Amino acid sequence: MQKIKSKVDIKNKKAGFEYEFLENYTAGIVLAGTEIKSIRAGKASLIDSYCFFDRGELYVKGMHIADYWWASYNRKDPKRDRKLLLKKKELKKLQRSVKEKGLTIVASRLFIADNGYAKLNISLARGKKEYDKRETIKQKDIRRAEQRGEEY
């Protein structure tokens, strides 16, 4: 029996504009039953979400997962902090990196893996300066013009 490919792919477009991604990781998320149902329905948002360490464990803050409309009890706060699951070696590496000035961990993409679990792509990122953002816009305009066959 062939598995059906999931169409859930929620991206944080603002993070790509605000930050320069240095390293990428894929982490599992600890969720309640109704939260995974909401994600499968596409009712989640990663805007302004970031990761932080608490007692050696990594959590994501600011990720909004809407209430599942069919649930009658056991509802969770849509903006609660959720624990991320990574290997111990990856956690230690990230914790050391975050202590450097100007680095943070940003949630960039939420998706459903082939095995049916929700996964979160996180990135070690450095904030862009204003002139870097202008350069990004300029490069995007050039790429768009080339695709249309125009000269920039």
N, C-alpha and C positions, 0 to 999 in steps of 0.2 A: 504494500500500500504506500503510495507516494504522499509525502507531507505537503501541505499547502503552505506556500511562502507567505509570511506575514507582511502586510502593507503598512504596519505601524513604523513610522520613521519621523520622530519629532526632533527638530534641530533648533539650536540656539544661534540664530543668525547674527544677533547683536554681539555675541562673544567673539566671532570671527573678525568683526570690525574693531572692537575695543582692545583685543589682545593679540599678541603674537604667540602662537602655539609652539612650544619647544619639544615636548614629549607627549605621546598619547597612550592611554591605558583603557582597557575595557573592564568594567567592574559590574558585579552582580548587585542587586538591591534587595534589602529586606522589606517586604511589602505585606500588607494585610490582603485578605481574599478579595474584598471589594475594590481595592486599589488596582490590582492587576486587571480586573474586569474593566475599569475605567481607562486604563492604558490601552487595552486591546480595542476599546471604542475610540481611541484617539483623543481622549479628554485630559491631556496633560500639557504643561507649559514649563519651559526651562529658562524663561526670561529672568534675569537677575539671580540665577542660582550659582552657588559656589560651594566648595568643599572645605571642611575644617577638621582638625584633629581634636579628639577629646579622649583622654586616657589611652592614647595609643591606637584608637580606632578612628576610622575615617567616616564622616557623615556629610551628607549633602543638605544644604540649607537653601530655602527659597524655591524649591521645586514644587509646583502646584499640580496636584492630582485631584480633579473634581470628584465630588461625591458620586457614587454609582447610583443612578436614578432608581434602580429596582431594589436596592438594599433597604431593609426595614430596621435593622439594628446593627450594632457593632460598627458604627461609623467612626472614622478617624478624621482628625483635623487635616484639611487639604494642604496646609503649608507646613506640616510637622517635619522635623528633621528625620532623615532616613539613613540607616546604616548602610555603608557600602562594603562589599566583599572583595578583597584583593588578597594576593599572596603576601606573606609576612615580609618577604624580601622587597617587594614592590612598595609596601607601606613604609618600611624603613627608609628606602631611597627617596620617596616623596616627602617624608617628614624632614629629612635632612635638607632637601632642596627648598622647601617652603621657608626654612629659617633664613635663607638668603634674602637680601633686601630686594623688594620689587617683584617677587615671584608669588604666584597664587595658583590654586587649582580650580579650574572652571569646568562646569558640566557643558558638554558641547552637543551631545546627541543621545536620544533615548530610543531604543528599538527593542523588538521582540526577536530573540535568537531562534535558530532552527529547532532547538530543543523545547521551545515554548516559554523560556524564562525571560524576564525583562532585564535588559542590560543597559548600562549607562557608559557612554564614552566620556572620559574625563581627560583634561589636558593640563599639563604644567604650563603656565602661561606667564608672560611678562606684558605689562600694560604698554600700549602704544602711545607715543607722543602725538601732538596735534599734526606735526608735519608728516609723520608716518601715516596717519589716517588720510591726509590729502594725497599722498603718494599711492595709497591703496585705491582710492577713488579714481585717480588718473590711470592706473594700470587696468582697472576694470573697464573704463571708458574706451581705452585703446583696444582691449580684447573684443569688446562688443562691436566696435567699428570694423575690426578685421573680419569678424564673423559675417557682417553684412556686406563685406567686399568694398568698403569705403576706405579712403585714406584719412588718417587722423591729423 
